[in-house]
Structure formats: C-alpha cells, structure tokens
C-alpha cells in the first residue's frame, strides 16, 4: 500500500493559496544556525539580522521565548514596531506547524516572491525527547520544503551555553550555514536535503498499561467513544477532548482508506499528556505530508494537515511494515490517572 494516514497531502498553500513554487534559482533560501552563548550574544546577533532586514525594507519575524523576545524588544526600541514578534513556545509546540507558518508569513508579508527574514527558535532546554525528535525532523525538512525556491532567510537560534552536545551537532548537520561571533560560514557537517528521512526510526513502545482497540469501518463510533472516555480520564478540556477525538477519527478513517481497511488505536497517559497512537499496514512516502496545506479544491489529503493543527505534538513513523501516527494532547488536573 503506497499511502496511509493522510499521505495524499501533496499540494500546498497558506491561507488558501499554494506554496511558493519549488524550483528555480539554486541557493536562494538561506537556512542558518545561529550559535550563541547567553543573552548578550543573542541580542547582538538577533539585532544584526533584524537590522539587515529593516535596512532592506524587508519584513522580519522573530519567534523566540518570552525572555529573549523582551530583551530584543528593548534593544530595538522604536524599530520593534516594524518587526512581527511571536511566542516560540506556542508556535513551535508542534514543530510540524512551523513550515506552514513560514509559508503564511511569506505569502502575507512578502508577496510577489519578495524576500523576508525569520528568526525562529525551536530547540531550548526542557523540551522532551519526543519534541526534540520532531524538531530534528523539522530542521531537516526545511531544506526539502524550500530547496531552490524563493529568496528568504531563516535563522535558527541555538544557545550553546546551555544546550547539550547532541543539540549543537544537530544544528551543524541540518543547517547549510552556521552563524557564530558575527560571521557566517558553511557547515562541514551539513548532510544535505537528501539526508532528510522524516519517517525513519521507531517510537518507544507504549507502556504495559496502555489500552488498545482494533477498528474497521464499522467501528468508528466505538473508536470515538473510546477516545472520549480516555480524554475525560486525562482531564482534557472540552476543546482538547473535541480536538483529539477529531484527530483520531481522521487518522482512523485514513487507515481504513489507505492502510488496508483496518488499524489499531492505543491510548495512555505520559507526563501529563494523553497519547493516542493509530497504526496500520500502509506506507507513507511523501516527506512533506501534513506540512503543506491542501488547495481549497482538493477533495482529499487533509488528514495529517488537520491532525497537526489540532494536537500539541504529532509523530509519524512509516516503513514497509506499516505506519504509526502518535498524537500528544496536554491534559489538566493534578489527580488525573497516569494511564488512560
């Protein structure tokens, strides 16, 4: 089976438009790792990136954590009004939402293929192993999504003073360019866009107490009730319950259409989140599935796009044996069950 779990999502476009064409002048997209140590180096470097954009009359977006954003806002002074500031913790909660966010920014703020600069933090101390794994896949896929496309600059800050060696090595291997101490150089560790393998690897096994439900086309109502019960025990909000129920229903429907007509749902609690995993026998091959918005007239292919925008984190793994999509939804309540 060639496709499963929303694999048809091949066409793109933010806010009802297709993505900027992929194809054209080589090297137009500049993807840089901004390696800095501490707040002073961050502000100095970020100011230089923003100043370059403003001097060229190009739009600039900065998505970093609140403490970094406040430091930069103070340093910019009146020029802060010319910069779009966003909360990285919210924006990058699910890294799969970031590529469409940059597409939307370029379409809205730099139309007619104009240039723009984005400074966007996705990796910082305290992110979970699952989040870091998806951040790594996001960094790799940037080089696929924007290869030979429009000319714009994406700067990804990494605080080398507090991040571990693995995170810094990730920056070096996924970014063609490295910015350090005021200068840019090529990364000798960069592996190239062809190295991106977003579906490779395996996820940790569900815990022994996880609940499972096998489903077919006749069992979708029972599946939705199963998810609702798990969400209630996890003390999800009403919105969170609706979102995870819709996401799992979409994944299960795609399993039925593209994954052999059946699948398995597994649910459990982990670190305050409800985890729902849908597995089937299909194979996902399109690397940017779920990260490029389907065109308005596209009848199918909205599965993983919708799921990525409903859930706090989405993990996809797929090979010849089948596909697994694991979604995370943060719960609430101190006394919630540890398993759901």
Secondary structure, DSSP 4 states (H G I P E B T S, - for coil): ----SSTT-----GGGSPPPPS-SSTT-EEEEEEEE-HHHHHHHHHHHHHHHHHHTT-EEEEEE-HHHHHHHHHHHGGGGGGSEEEEHHHHTSSGGGHHHHHHHHHHHHSTTT--EEEEE----TT--HHHHHHHHHHHHHHHHHTTT---EEEEEEEETTTS-HHHHHHHHHH-SEEEETTEEEE-TT---GGG--TT-S-PPPPPTT-EEEEE-GGGHHHHHHHHHHHHHHTT--HHHHHHHHHHHHHHHHHHHHHSSS-EEEEEEEETTEEEEEEEES-----TTTTTSPPPTT--S--HHHHHHHHSSEEEEEEETTEEEEEEEEE---TT--S--
